[in-house]
Amino acid sequence: MLPPKVTIEIDEKAIQDQIEKQIQSQVHHQQLLADINMLSEITCMSVRYLEDEILPDPRVKLHERRRNRKRWWLYKPTIEAIANIVDEWQ
């Protein structure tokens, strides 16, 4: 009797995508500051929507830092504040 033949196919693109996703996840956990473009990428919200609806909220404004005309937000507390705002939408 012949032993069963086992073949393994590896989807290298899927593995690479998963690795990149995990790396991005780890980078975001260690992030100190975020600018408007990063917040837009993280939340999947447009810059304009963030400017109009999210950033004026006092819970987010509390974490805003400015230098000249540039603005940053403390990453972790800002993400938590945005999550709280979005949770209220339910």
Secondary structure, DSSP 8 states (H G I E B T S, - for coil): -----------HHHHHHHHHHHHHHHHHHT--EE-HHHHHHHHT--HHHIIIIITTSHHHHTTEEEETTEEEEEHHHHHHHHHHHHHTT-
